[in-house]
Amino acid sequence: MKNITYLFLLVTTVILTSCELDRSPYTEISADDLFNDPGAAQTATLGNYLFLKGDKGYDGWIDDLHRMSEYSGDNVMISGGTTDALYFFYNYQRNPNNSRANRFWSNSYKAVVGANRVIESLTEGISPEEDQVIGENYYIRALVYFQMGNIFGRPYNQGQSNLSIPLKLTSDINEIPDRNTVGEVYDQVIADLLKAEALMNENKGASFASKEAAQALLSRVYLYMEDNIKAIEYADKVINEGPYTLLSPDRFSVMNTLHPLDNEEAIFSVTLTKDIDIPGTEDWYTIGSFYAQIDGVGWGEMYASQTYLELLGQNDDDLRGSFIEPQYLTDENGDRIPAIYWVEDNATYQFRRTTDNGTSITFEDNGNTYTLLSEDVNGRTQYYFNGSNGRQDVVFDYDMDKRNGYPKFFILKASQQENDLHLWSPTVSRLAEMYLNRAEAYAKQGNDQAALDNINVLRVRARVPEYTLTNLPEGKTVLDLVIEERRLELAFEGHRKFDVYRNGLTMDRRYPGTHLNNSNPFPEIMAADNVIIELIPEQQILLQPSLEQNP
């Protein structure tokens, strides 16, 4: 993998020194003479993968995509302010001059034009090797357009005639297309993925596009289009015909430490490598650094949200909790300090240390002493106390380190690959998603048993009880449970925002975090709200005045 990374850097040097970086991204194409060499197309394709990951491992397409998708969901909260433009994604304060959004747009078209250049340079059917390269570039183009459409265009079911992003299908710098519709973008993504599926004939592992990666993305695209039959068909192909198996429970609990090539569940990941992509002090600039501080390295300012923790806490032994690390305080003996905590109606955490008197557990609050009480609720112990305002349910745990009053529930899913502090290869597709795609599609077809069968595969792996049609939680439909399972399983992988809005749901962010501290906060965001799509970067409109801005 180190040799591949060096090749990435070499190709990028050739590409970037042959163009002006401040001009339209459509000019960011490979130098013409690069293709005089017989292996140049393969080399240029490695350069296109580089646009996805960034030449520093934290400034590429996938980094900005993660922040634009995950931070707008309800799995995370920020414990303070930041001057980084990512803060605008988190609090829905859209800014047409957002530097990260502009970089994402530019990197997207660099990858697209690079892919176009390779596709144009080769002829299908000459050899399996060239077909593989062509197919990989169709996949790259489809992936980029799909995710760009998710960011800058409305969900498919809100209208195919809504504007999405420009489709540039050539490397001609004189071709400057205007925005296409949502329907046109989806049609192009499907056409590219079907091409990629047909052309690719070699699976080189999760660091590279493959036929199975194209099938996995097709399953998701069809799911987003609510073509449930096709979503199931392509999930079936990956599950039944692909070389993938779900990680065992023990390996799943440390999934974040695995290199994609060592992860039997990984279908495609944008792969970063130790010591090269994240050398030295650059751990501080990674996605994982914002989620956790490890051995004193990392900002550790964004934590798991209260509502995600409550969902996770429905089952004490849920292995998805392996990726959350509460930062407990200790006493002078190094022991954790028993405490209770709860969240007030004004979305603030309240912690109180407890005292065990041998016969009861008590705590002090505003000069009053209260006794901690408990009862059995559906087989689980619910703790509470009777305060001045009536019953208050609480969590009985330990006192925690806090930042600005927010307890530090560190997120480890984006750290510790190969035991490097904050190395992570962001996941694009893994096998668990295929079961979830099938489950959602089955639920929407009314096949509730098949839907439960698919999420139960993951629940068994996570060591939590299976669902049956006779023990559904009160007030929950099977589709509700599938969407909850997607939230648990795919948390911090960039799915949640899109899963909420494409299903016409409301994003409920009435939980602690600085997103509620703005003069114009968004505690709840409806799927029809304009703020769910990002503004087109103003710099791109200056370069191309015919681009129409989002409302």
C-alpha positions in Angstrom: 0.0 0.0 0.0 2.9 2.4 0.6 3.9 2.0 -3.1 0.4 2.8 -4.1 0.5 6.0 -2.0 3.8 7.1 -3.5 2.2 6.6 -6.9 -0.7 8.7 -5.9 1.6 11.5 -4.9 3.6 11.3 -8.2 0.5 11.4 -10.3 -0.9 14.3 -8.4 2.3 16.3 -9.0 2.0 15.7 -12.7 -1.7 16.7 -12.7 -1.5 19.7 -10.5 1.6 21.3 -12.0 0.0 21.2 -15.5 -2.9 23.5 -14.6 -3.9 26.6 -12.6 -5.4 25.7 -9.3 -7.5 28.8 -8.9 -9.4 28.3 -12.1 -12.6 26.3 -12.7 -12.2 22.7 -11.5 -13.0 21.5 -15.0 -9.4 22.5 -16.0 -8.0 20.2 -13.3 -7.3 17.3 -15.8 -4.3 15.0 -16.3 -1.6 16.3 -18.6 -2.1 15.1 -22.2 1.3 13.5 -22.4 0.6 11.4 -19.3 -1.3 8.9 -21.6 1.6 8.3 -23.9 2.7 5.6 -21.6 0.9 2.2 -21.9 0.3 2.1 -18.1 -0.7 5.7 -17.9 -4.5 5.1 -17.5 -3.9 2.9 -14.5 -1.6 5.5 -13.0 -4.1 8.3 -13.7 -6.8 6.2 -12.1 -4.7 6.0 -8.9 -4.6 9.8 -9.1 -8.4 9.9 -9.3 -8.5 7.8 -6.1 -6.2 10.4 -4.6 -8.7 13.2 -5.2 -11.1 11.2 -3.0 -8.7 10.9 -0.1 -6.6 14.1 -0.4 -2.9 14.4 -0.6 -2.6 14.9 3.1 -5.2 12.4 4.2 -7.5 15.0 5.7 -8.1 17.5 2.9 -9.7 15.4 0.3 -13.2 14.7 -0.9 -14.1 12.0 1.6 -13.1 14.2 4.6 -15.4 17.1 3.6 -18.2 14.7 2.6 -18.1 13.2 6.1 -18.3 16.5 7.8 -21.1 17.7 5.5 -23.2 14.6 6.0 -22.5 13.3 9.5 -22.4 16.7 11.4 -25.9 17.6 10.2 -27.4 14.5 11.7 -28.5 13.7 15.2 -25.8 11.3 16.3 -23.3 14.0 17.3 -23.0 17.2 19.3 -20.3 19.9 19.5 -19.3 21.0 23.0 -18.2 24.5 22.0 -17.6 27.0 19.2 -15.0 26.6 16.4 -13.7 28.8 13.7 -13.6 25.8 11.3 -16.2 26.1 8.5 -17.5 22.6 9.6 -19.5 24.5 12.3 -21.9 25.8 9.6 -22.8 22.2 8.6 -23.4 21.3 12.2 -25.7 24.1 13.1 -27.5 24.5 9.7 -26.3 28.0 9.3 -25.6 27.8 5.6 -22.9 29.9 4.2 -22.2 30.3 0.4 -18.5 31.1 1.3 -17.9 28.0 3.2 -14.4 26.9 2.4 -15.1 23.2 3.0 -18.1 23.2 0.7 -16.1 24.9 -2.0 -13.3 22.4 -1.6 -15.7 19.5 -1.7 -17.2 20.9 -5.0 -13.7 21.4 -6.5 -12.4 18.1 -5.5 -15.5 16.4 -6.8 -15.0 17.8 -10.3 -11.3 17.1 -10.2 -12.1 13.4 -9.6 -14.9 13.5 -12.3 -12.8 15.1 -15.0 -9.9 12.8 -14.1 -12.3 9.8 -14.5 -13.7 11.3 -17.8 -10.1 11.6 -19.1 -9.4 7.9 -18.4 -12.7 6.8 -19.9 -12.1 8.8 -23.0 -8.5 7.4 -23.4 -9.5 3.7 -23.4 -11.7 1.5 -25.6 -14.0 -1.1 -24.1 -13.4 -4.7 -25.0 -9.7 -4.4 -25.9 -8.6 -6.3 -22.8 -9.9 -7.3 -19.4 -7.3 -5.1 -17.8 -8.4 -2.0 -19.7 -12.1 -2.8 -19.0 -11.3 -3.0 -15.3 -9.7 0.4 -15.4 -12.6 1.9 -17.3 -15.1 0.4 -14.9 -13.2 1.8 -11.9 -13.5 5.3 -13.3 -17.2 4.9 -14.0 -17.6 3.9 -10.3 -15.6 6.9 -9.1 -17.7 9.2 -11.3 -21.0 7.6 -10.1 -19.9 7.8 -6.4 -19.0 11.5 -6.6 -22.2 12.5 -8.5 -24.4 10.5 -6.1 -22.9 12.1 -3.0 -22.8 15.6 -4.6 -26.4 15.2 -5.4 -27.2 14.3 -1.8 -25.4 17.4 -0.6 -26.6 20.0 -3.1 -29.9 18.5 -4.3 -33.1 17.5 -2.6 -34.1 13.9 -1.9 -35.4 12.0 -5.0 -38.9 11.5 -3.7 -39.3 15.3 -3.2 -39.3 15.8 -7.0 -37.2 14.6 -9.8 -37.4 18.0 -11.5 -35.6 19.8 -8.6 -32.2 21.1 -9.5 -29.2 19.1 -8.5 -25.6 19.4 -9.7 -24.0 19.9 -13.2 -23.2 16.7 -15.0 -19.9 17.0 -16.7 -19.3 13.9 -18.8 -16.2 14.9 -20.8 -12.8 16.3 -20.1 -13.4 19.2 -22.6 -12.6 22.4 -20.6 -14.9 24.3 -22.9 -17.9 22.3 -21.9 -19.3 24.0 -18.8 -22.7 22.5 -18.0 -25.4 24.1 -15.9 -27.2 22.3 -13.1 -29.1 19.1 -14.1 -32.2 17.9 -12.3 -32.3 15.4 -9.5 -33.8 12.8 -11.9 -31.1 13.3 -14.5 -28.4 12.9 -11.9 -29.8 9.7 -10.6 -30.2 8.4 -14.1 -26.5 9.1 -14.8 -25.4 7.5 -11.6 -27.3 4.4 -12.4 -26.0 4.3 -15.9 -22.4 4.7 -14.7 -22.8 2.0 -12.0 -24.3 -0.5 -14.4 -21.4 0.2 -16.8 -18.9 -0.3 -13.9 -20.6 -3.5 -12.8 -20.4 -4.9 -16.3 -16.8 -3.9 -17.0 -15.0 -4.6 -13.8 -13.7 -8.2 -13.6 -11.2 -8.1 -10.7 -11.7 -7.6 -7.0 -8.5 -6.1 -5.7 -9.8 -5.6 -2.2 -11.8 -2.8 -0.4 -9.3 -0.1 -1.3 -10.3 -0.2 -5.0 -13.6 -0.1 -6.9 -15.0 -3.5 -7.9 -18.1 -5.1 -9.4 -19.3 -5.7 -5.9 -18.7 -2.1 -4.9 -20.8 -1.0 -7.9 -23.6 -3.4 -6.9 -23.5 -2.2 -3.3 -23.8 1.4 -4.3 -26.6 0.5 -6.8 -28.5 -1.1 -3.9 -28.3 2.2 -2.0 -29.2 4.4 -5.0 -32.3 2.3 -5.7 -33.2 2.4 -2.0 -33.0 6.2 -2.1 -35.2 6.2 -5.2 -37.7 3.9 -3.4 -37.3 1.2 -6.1 -37.4 -1.5 -3.4 -37.3 -4.4 -5.8 -34.0 -3.3 -7.3 -32.6 -2.3 -3.9 -33.2 -5.9 -2.8 -31.9 -7.4 -6.0 -28.6 -5.7 -5.7 -28.2 -6.2 -2.0 -28.8 -9.9 -2.7 -26.0 -9.9 -5.3 -23.5 -8.6 -2.8 -24.7 -10.8 0.1 -25.0 -14.0 -1.9 -22.4 -13.7 -4.6 -19.7 -11.4 -3.1 -16.6 -12.5 -1.3 -17.7 -10.8 2.0 -18.7 -12.0 5.4 -19.9 -10.2 8.4 -17.3 -9.6 11.0 -17.5 -11.8 14.1 -18.7 -10.1 17.2 -15.2 -9.9 18.6 -13.7 -8.5 15.4 -16.7 -6.1 14.9 -16.1 -4.6 18.3 -12.6 -3.5 17.1 -13.6 -2.8 13.5 -12.2 0.7 13.7 -8.7 -0.8 14.1 -8.8 -2.8 11.0 -7.2 -1.8 7.7 -9.8 -2.2 4.9 -7.8 -5.0 3.3 -8.0 -6.9 6.6 -11.8 -6.3 7.1 -13.8 -9.1 5.5 -16.9 -6.9 5.7 -15.5 -3.9 3.9 -16.7 -3.5 0.3 -15.1 -0.1 -0.6 -13.3 2.3 1.6 -11.3 5.4 0.8 -8.1 4.0 2.2 -5.5 6.0 4.2 -2.2 4.5 5.2 -0.2 4.8 8.3 2.9 7.1 8.4 2.3 8.4 4.9 -1.2 9.9 4.8 -1.2 11.0 8.5 2.4 11.6 9.4 3.6 13.2 12.6 1.4 15.8 14.2 -1.1 15.7 11.4 -3.3 13.4 13.5 -4.7 16.6 14.9 -6.4 17.5 11.6 -8.2 14.2 11.0 -11.9 13.3 11.4 -11.1 11.2 14.4 -9.2 14.0 16.2 -12.5 16.0 16.4 -14.3 13.0 18.0 -11.7 11.9 20.6 -8.5 12.7 22.4 -6.1 9.7 22.6 -2.8 9.9 24.5 -3.2 13.7 24.6 -3.6 14.0 20.8 -6.9 15.3 19.3 -9.3 18.1 19.9 -12.0 15.8 21.4 -14.7 18.4 21.0 -17.6 16.5 19.2 -19.3 13.7 21.2 -22.1 11.2 20.8 -25.5 12.8 21.2 -27.8 12.2 24.1 -30.5 10.6 21.8 -28.0 8.3 20.2 -26.7 7.2 23.6 -30.3 6.6 24.8 -31.0 4.4 21.7 -27.7 2.5 22.3 -28.5 2.2 26.0 -31.7 0.2 25.3 -29.4 -2.8 25.4 -26.5 -2.7 27.9 -24.4 -5.2 26.0 -24.9 -3.7 22.5 -21.5 -4.1 20.8 -22.1 -0.8 18.9 -21.2 0.7 22.3 -17.6 -0.4 21.6 -17.1 2.7 19.5 -18.1 5.1 22.4 -15.7 5.8 25.2 -17.0 7.8 28.1 -14.3 9.8 29.8 -14.8 8.9 33.5 -13.3 10.9 36.3 -11.5 9.0 39.1 -10.8 9.7 42.8 -7.4 9.8 44.5 -7.3 6.0 44.5 -7.9 5.8 40.8 -11.5 4.5 41.2 -14.4 5.8 39.2 -16.8 8.0 41.1 -20.5 6.8 41.2 -22.9 9.4 40.0 -26.3 9.9 38.3 -27.0 12.2 35.4 -30.0 13.4 33.4 -30.9 16.1 30.9 -33.1 19.0 31.9 -35.9 20.4 29.7 -33.6 23.2 28.6 -31.2 20.6 27.1 -28.5 20.8 29.8 -26.8 17.9 31.5 -27.0 17.5 35.2 -24.5 15.3 37.1 -24.8 14.5 40.8 -22.3 12.3 42.7 -23.9 9.6 44.9 -23.2 8.1 48.3 -23.9 4.5 49.1 -25.1 4.3 52.7 -25.3 0.5 52.8 -29.1 0.5 52.7 -29.7 3.3 50.1 -28.0 5.4 47.6 -28.4 9.2 48.1 -27.2 12.4 46.5 -27.4 16.1 47.2 -29.2 18.6 44.9 -29.6 22.3 45.8 -29.2 21.6 49.5 -31.6 18.7 49.6 -30.9 15.0 50.0 -32.6 12.6 47.6 -32.8 8.8 47.5 -32.1 7.0 44.3 -35.0 4.7 43.4 -35.4 2.0 40.7 -38.0 -0.1 39.0 -38.1 -2.8 36.3 -39.2 -1.5 32.9 -39.4 -4.2 30.2 -36.7 -6.3 31.9 -34.3 -3.3 32.4 -33.6 -1.3 35.6 -34.8 2.3 35.3 -33.4 4.6 38.0 -35.2 7.8 39.2 -35.8 10.1 42.1 -38.8 12.1 43.3 -37.7 15.7 43.2 -39.4 19.0 43.8 -40.8 18.9 40.2 -41.9 15.3 40.4 -40.3 12.1 39.1 -37.0 12.5 37.3 -35.6 9.5 35.4 -31.8 9.3 35.5 -28.8 7.2 34.4 -26.9 5.6 37.2 -23.2 5.4 36.2 -20.1 7.4 37.0 -19.1 11.0 37.0 -17.4 12.2 33.8 -14.9 14.7 32.5 -16.8 17.6 30.8 -16.1 20.4 28.4 -18.3 23.5 28.8 -20.7 21.3 30.9 -21.0 18.6 28.2 -19.8 15.1 29.2 -17.1 13.7 27.0 -18.6 10.7 25.2 -15.7 10.1 22.8 -16.3 8.5 19.5 -13.7 6.0 18.4 -15.1 4.7 15.1 -12.9 7.1 13.1 -9.6 6.4 15.1 -7.0 3.8 15.9 -6.8 2.0 12.5 -3.6 -0.2 12.7 -3.2 1.3 16.2 -2.4 4.7 14.9 -4.0 7.4 17.0 -6.4 8.9 14.5 -5.9 7.0 11.3 -9.2 5.9 9.6 -10.2 4.8 6.1 -13.7 6.2 5.8 -16.2 3.5 4.8 -18.2 3.9 1.6 -19.9 0.5 1.6 -19.8 -2.5 3.9 -21.8 -5.7 4.1 -23.9 -4.7 7.1 -25.5 -2.0 4.9 -26.7 -4.5 2.4 -28.8 -6.3 5.2 -30.1 -2.9 6.2 -31.0 -2.0 2.6 -32.9 -5.2 2.2 -34.6 -4.7 5.5 -35.8 -1.2 4.7 -37.0 -2.3 1.2 -38.8 -5.3 2.6 -40.5 -3.2 5.3 -41.7 -0.7 2.6 -43.1 -3.6 0.6 -45.1 -4.8 3.7 -42.9 -7.9 4.2 -42.3 -7.3 7.9 -41.0 -10.8 8.7 -38.3 -10.5 6.0 -37.4 -7.0 7.2 -37.0 -8.3 10.8 -35.0 -11.3 9.6 -32.4 -8.9 8.0 -32.0 -6.6 11.0 -31.9 -9.6 13.4 -28.7 -10.8 11.6 -27.0 -7.6 12.8 -28.7 -7.6 16.2 -27.4 -11.2 16.8 -23.9 -10.0 15.8 -24.3 -7.0 18.2 -25.4 -9.4 21.0 -28.8 -7.8 21.5 -32.2 -9.6 21.5 -33.8 -10.4 18.2 -37.2 -8.8 17.3 -40.2 -10.9 16.5 -43.6 -9.8 15.1 -45.1 -10.5 18.4 -42.7 -8.5 20.6 -42.4 -5.2 18.7 -41.9 -2.2 21.0 -45.1 -0.4 21.8 -45.9 2.3 19.2 -43.2 1.1 16.8 -43.7 -0.2 13.3 -41.2 -2.5 11.6 -40.0 0.3 9.4 -39.4 2.4 12.5 -37.2 -0.4 13.9 -35.3 -0.8 10.6 -34.5 3.0 10.6 -33.4 2.8 14.2 -31.2 -0.1 13.4 -29.6 1.8 10.5 -28.9 4.6 13.0 -27.2 2.3 15.4 -25.2 0.3 12.9 -24.1 3.0 10.5 -23.6 5.8 13.0 -20.6 8.1 12.2 -20.4 6.7 8.7 -22.3 9.6 7.0 -25.7 8.0 6.4 -28.1 9.4 9.1 -28.8 12.8 7.5 -29.9 11.3 4.2 -31.8 8.4 5.9 -33.9 10.9 7.9 -34.8 13.3 5.1 -35.3 10.8 2.2 -37.9 9.1 4.5 -39.7 12.4 5.0 -38.9 12.4 8.7 -38.0 15.3 11.0 -34.5 15.6 12.4 -34.9 16.0 16.1 -32.0 17.7 17.7 -33.6 18.7 20.9 -30.6 17.5 22.9 -27.6 19.2 24.5 -25.1 20.8 22.2 -24.0 24.2 20.9 -26.4 23.9 17.9 -29.0 25.2 20.2 -27.0 28.3 21.2 -27.3 30.3 18.0 -29.6 33.3 17.5 -31.4 31.2 14.9 -31.2 27.6 16.1 -32.7 24.6 14.4 -33.8 22.1 17.2 -36.0 20.4 14.6 -35.6 20.3 10.9 -38.3 19.0 8.6 -37.5 17.2 5.4 -39.1 19.9 3.3 -36.9 22.7 4.8 -34.5 24.5 2.5 -31.7 24.1 5.0 -31.3 20.4 4.4 -29.4 21.1 1.1 -26.2 23.1 1.0 -25.8 26.4 -0.9 -23.8 26.2 -4.1 -20.4 27.8 -3.3 -20.3 31.4 -4.3 -16.8 31.0 -5.8 -18.3 28.5 -8.2 -21.1 30.9 -9.2 -18.5 33.6 -9.8 -16.7 31.3 -12.1 -19.9 30.2 -13.8 -22.6 32.8 -13.3 -25.3 30.6 -15.0 -25.3 28.3 -12.0 -28.6 28.8 -10.1 -28.3 29.1 -6.3 -30.3 26.9 -4.0 -33.2 28.6 -2.2 
